[in-house]
Amino acid sequence: MKRRNFLKNMTLASLATPFALKGVNYQGIAKKLFNYSKSAEDRVLVIVRLNGGNDGLNTVIPLDQYGNLLVQRPNVIIPQSNIIQVTPEIGFHPVMTGMRNMYNDGNLTVIQNVGYPEQNRSHFRSMDIWTSGMTNISETRGWLGRYLDSVYPNYPNDYPNAANPDPFAISMGYEVSATCQGLMSNFSNAINDPFATVNLLNTGVTNDGSYFGSHMEYLSILIDQTNQYGATINAAANSGASLSTLYDVNNPLAVQLKNVAKMISGGLKTKVYILNINGFDTHDSQVDANNTMIGNHSNLLKMLSDAISAFQNDLGLLGISNRVAGMTFSEFGRQIASNASLGTDHGDAAPMFLFGSCINSGIIGSNPIIPGSVNSQDAVPMQIDFRDIYASILKDWFEVPEIEIQPLFEQSITYYQVLGACNVGLNELVEERDKGIVYPNPAVNNATVRFKCQNEKVKIELLDLNGQQMKVVFDGNLSSGIQNIPFELEGLKSGQYFVVVNKETVKESITLTIIN
Amino acid sequence: MIPDQIVEGPLTMSMDPYIGTWTKQEAAHLLRRTTFGPTFQQIQSAVNSGMDAAVNALLQINATSLPISYDPAETISAIGSTWINSVYPADAASSQAHETARVKSLGAWLMKRMNTENSTIAEKMCLFWQNHFAATLAPDARASYQYHLLIRNHSLGNFKQFVKDMTVDPTMLIFLNGASNNVYSPNENYAREILELFTIGKGPQIGPGDYTNYTESDVAAGAKIFTGYIVEGLRSTTLTSPVSTYYDILHDQTTKQLSSHFGNQSISAGGASEYVNYIDVIFQQNQVATYICTKLYRYFVNYDLTLDVQTNIIPVMAQTMIDNNYEILPVMQQLLKSQHFYDIAFQGALIRNPLEVVFGMFNPCESVPNFNLATNSDMYVTIYYYCQTMGQSYGAPPSVAGWVAYYQAPSFSKLWVNSTTIKNRFDIANYITLYTGIPVNGSNFKVNALQLIDGLSFPDNAIAVIDDMCIVFFPKAISAAQKTLLKFILTGGLPDFEWTIDYNAYAADPTNPVVSSPVRIKVEQVLSRIFQMPEFQTI
């Protein structure tokens, strides 16, 4: 995904569609294309895998479903008063203060109920589906590997080279990531310690066309790449920096993310970093018998939340936060009802997190509905297809044209706005980021208006289509920053409304659909 | 680089007994696949005895040693005796210290077996089953020992009985939550994995919750069937070993309905042995034999299941297993004696796992730690951790599916090596050849280069030395240029007769370091080179 290739992609896209449009200012488009590809070229995606099947219902807690959750999972549920309220409808596990702060700062998105149709509850099959981005059993490539194959069809032959001196992807630890599996090789390099230098002996062997020969060629290329990539990774890590003081040296994910920050700030052009946390398969002892707020799951979420928030802090201090975005994923969520071992069994859909300062909005998707009585083995049904999220990331973040994304996936893609907030000119970017939103939208019982203000007096009104004031949501002084103001929708008829934010200098009007 | 799909596959699709040439090349292939690194003499001896006898001699499970107390933290059992039936102290800190000491002893025991009990298939079979059932260590080392002993005792035995015994093994009950699975709240973990991974295997999903060979409802039914067992005596101060105990009150007394994939059979309440009835029903499906034979094939022969293999090889193995009521030994006999097994396409078709790397370096040199008990044991514990840094921690497979290199398409055994682990492979190779060796308690453990060289056919002949070493360490012949390079290292670039002179001087006075050191160092340099060649990374 070097500049040349991104330019190539963008050129193809511009040939495919915009020339057909009337009245298009070609100069303008060309300039924009260059800007687009330039920004996409420098972008980095950080993927954190929550291995084992994360219990989404104890991570992002649907507050409006608490009563039924209490019935179904009394021995693992977090006490209501200890849940961190994030929006009127959503709360986080109490240890996730770091991610809550990220949310409030506009750096975290929650995508609810992510999965795929006919969820497979085998860890291994489902992880294969998530890493390949396909439910088709015969697909052996990863979703990123498939994309990279389409751009670099000869990899790993003759890589690294002058145009592509750095590894395309780095998998932190001892294993390469299945997300980057290509047809002939894996695009990720396993790096446990970017500071350990390598210079391995390569004896040079040939491929005689046998299984043995294929291994010889694989090993020979691997050794060459390890030496060459090792040198550039090492140089980047050594010239890079990490400025945040929030990393906990005892948090292994934080230690790895700190190294990632150093590699990125040191100029490594690697596009994708993959990290892993094991232990989410919490069939038993998910929570402590005497206190559901502590225990194995709590430790894992704390590790995740602390590490990601330290990383985000670091990116800001390093001035590279607009170049880095991240996502978490897990092979499935867990069942609604808990078991007697203080745990939960394999389920279906679960939330994903996206993070970074270029995310579009806070919450995508609505709360799952937890029925009053559930059948054994019931779980959260899928609402959003994870493959659509992958496709949307490729579109928003790497700015791959839609015409090239669709062939990478088997489903007809529905795009979501996920990471596009930085995809406009500099001024527009600031405006886009500061623009107010109302969520959820459409809304049922309550909604939250989110906007940015200075230290100023703000009045927020809810108006109907005729401009009739239905209620005053807020009237008072606010300190500077991003604000989230929740409000009730009781007694309002279904239809279109306006939420108007009157600041001292500017007035913003946001459309809201109410369903009651 | 070409994709594996178009690699030249095997040509021989017969499971009839192999009748082709029986030279060191074929015998070494057999031994590399069934042991952790044969010596030259083991290879020669297998050639002499013939294929049939060589296979029969390998297919034995001999009695093994016991894990021995050696760490000073162990105070209940005497140092030098075994702790496998020793209670734990009451004090929590001391109990934990004993557990740590015993786990180290257990780890040393597992490594020592691969290092010193290398004349049969036993250790390769044990690793196969550890990868198959893939339990991590229990919180009580005595339970972990029982689990590994169970594996060893059944490793060439009856697969059906093996699964039954494993189902109520304390370590397994803890690992997959069987110990907390009861009528009040069934826990599906074991019920799922016994179908998906241990017996019948998961087929493609053909409908909601339907995985061809079983359904989600079978998982739920199985969870109920397995209810009632708990584990007692963990780290007990009075019980000499943890035990699985059945409590009827915890058992689900309903009749459990299975899906059409099991002929809509139902399992009626059967108390403590109800699970046995269920496992018998599972094993009525011939798919169980197909599933386990496929796994044996991938482990011992090749990861690539070509259409030919699926059509002509696996069904023959599975039929042998069914005809023998799920005995494993007849299947292994047939496989290791088959024409298919000796197809040249399989030489070097697998990349060595980390244990095969480490013991593939030590064992052919008959290198065995020979210090005091504590140092020997810590040496093995250190080797255990080296293997962990290369991606294989024997007591802790990464998941219940085992190590990814045994199941993850399309790379399979290639997944053992990446930029981190290849470096660790080369580091340890240098450490135990050119450098000081593995340092523990002031002692150092290296390859035994002189032992290796003394066991070759003509150790004073440089050309023969390199030929023999290639047979020992490489699955396929290497090029003439590579051999010349190795000989160049051995002779230091001098004429071959200089090696003969040096070797004979050493042979005449083997305890004199003045004449033995030059020989040892030369061989160590050759070994260092060999261990870092891509060819050595395969078996």
Contacts between the chains, C-beta under 8 A, distances in Angstrom:
chain1	res1	chain2	res2	distance
A	118	B	205	6.1
A	118	B	207	7.7
A	118	B	208	5.5
A	120	B	205	5.5
A	120	B	211	7.6
A	121	B	192	7.2
A	121	B	209	7.9
A	121	B	216	6.9
A	121	B	219	7.9
A	122	B	192	7.6
A	122	B	196	5.4
A	122	B	202	5.6
A	122	B	211	7.5
A	123	B	399	6.6
A	123	B	400	7.5
A	123	B	401	7.1
A	124	B	196	8.0
A	124	B	399	7.6
A	124	B	401	5.0
A	124	B	407	7.2
A	125	B	202	6.4
A	125	B	205	7.6
A	137	B	204	5.4
A	140	B	409	4.8
A	140	B	410	4.4
A	156	B	1	6.3
A	157	B	1	5.6
A	171	B	418	7.9
A	173	B	420	7.5
A	174	B	389	7.4
A	174	B	390	7.9
A	174	B	391	5.1
A	174	B	418	7.5
A	174	B	420	5.4
A	174	B	421	6.1
A	175	B	391	6.9
A	175	B	404	7.1
A	175	B	415	7.2
A	175	B	418	7.0
A	176	B	415	7.1
A	176	B	418	5.0
A	178	B	408	6.9
A	181	B	410	7.3
A	181	B	411	7.0
A	183	B	3	5.5
A	184	B	1	4.9
A	184	B	2	7.3
A	184	B	3	5.4
A	185	B	1	6.6
A	186	B	411	6.8
A	186	B	418	7.7
A	189	B	418	7.0
A	189	B	419	4.7
A	190	B	418	3.8
A	190	B	419	5.5
A	190	B	420	4.5
A	190	B	421	7.1
A	191	B	419	6.5
A	191	B	420	6.3
A	192	B	420	4.6
A	196	B	423	7.4
A	198	B	419	7.4
A	198	B	423	5.0
A	200	B	422	6.6
A	200	B	423	6.4
A	200	B	426	5.4
A	200	B	532	7.3
A	201	B	426	6.9
A	201	B	529	7.7
A	201	B	532	4.8
A	203	B	482	7.1
A	203	B	532	7.6
A	203	B	533	5.2
A	203	B	534	6.7
A	205	B	533	8.0
A	205	B	534	5.3
A	205	B	535	7.0
A	207	B	1	7.4
A	207	B	2	7.1
A	209	B	2	7.7
A	209	B	7	6.8
A	209	B	8	5.1
A	210	B	7	6.5
A	210	B	8	5.6
A	210	B	344	8.0
A	210	B	345	5.9
A	210	B	347	8.0
A	210	B	348	7.5
A	210	B	349	7.5
A	211	B	4	7.6
A	211	B	7	5.5
A	211	B	302	6.7
A	211	B	304	6.9
A	211	B	345	6.3
A	211	B	346	7.2
A	211	B	348	6.9
A	211	B	349	3.6
A	211	B	350	7.9
A	212	B	347	6.2
A	212	B	348	3.2
A	212	B	349	6.1
A	212	B	475	6.6
A	212	B	476	5.6
A	212	B	538	6.0
A	213	B	7	7.6
A	214	B	1	7.6
A	214	B	2	6.8
A	214	B	4	6.0
A	214	B	7	5.3
A	215	B	348	6.6
A	215	B	349	7.8
A	215	B	351	5.7
A	215	B	413	7.9
A	215	B	414	6.9
A	215	B	534	7.1
A	215	B	537	7.2
A	215	B	538	5.2
A	216	B	534	5.1
A	216	B	535	6.9
A	216	B	538	7.9
A	217	B	1	5.2
A	217	B	2	7.9
A	218	B	1	6.9
A	218	B	414	5.7
A	218	B	417	8.0
A	219	B	351	7.9
A	219	B	417	6.6
A	219	B	422	7.5
A	219	B	534	3.7
A	219	B	537	5.8
A	220	B	534	5.8
A	221	B	1	6.5
A	222	B	417	6.3
A	222	B	418	7.1
A	222	B	419	6.8
A	222	B	422	6.0
A	223	B	422	6.5
A	223	B	534	7.4
A	225	B	419	6.9
A	226	B	419	4.0
A	226	B	422	6.0
A	226	B	423	6.7
A	229	B	419	6.7
A	230	B	419	6.7
A	230	B	423	8.0
A	278	B	398	7.7
A	283	B	176	7.6
A	283	B	177	4.6
A	283	B	187	5.9
A	283	B	188	7.9
A	283	B	189	4.5
A	284	B	177	5.0
A	284	B	180	5.4
A	284	B	187	7.0
A	338	B	185	7.8
A	339	B	177	8.0
A	339	B	180	7.7
A	339	B	185	4.6
A	339	B	186	7.1
A	339	B	187	4.7
A	339	B	188	8.0
A	340	B	180	6.4
A	340	B	182	6.2
A	340	B	184	5.4
A	340	B	185	3.1
A	340	B	187	7.2
A	341	B	177	5.6
A	341	B	180	3.6
A	341	B	181	7.6
A	341	B	185	7.4
A	341	B	187	5.4
A	343	B	177	7.3
A	343	B	187	7.2
A	345	B	187	6.6
A	345	B	188	4.7
A	345	B	189	6.9
A	346	B	188	7.1
A	346	B	192	7.1
A	376	B	186	7.7
A	376	B	220	6.0
A	377	B	188	7.7
A	377	B	216	6.3
A	377	B	219	8.0
A	377	B	220	5.9
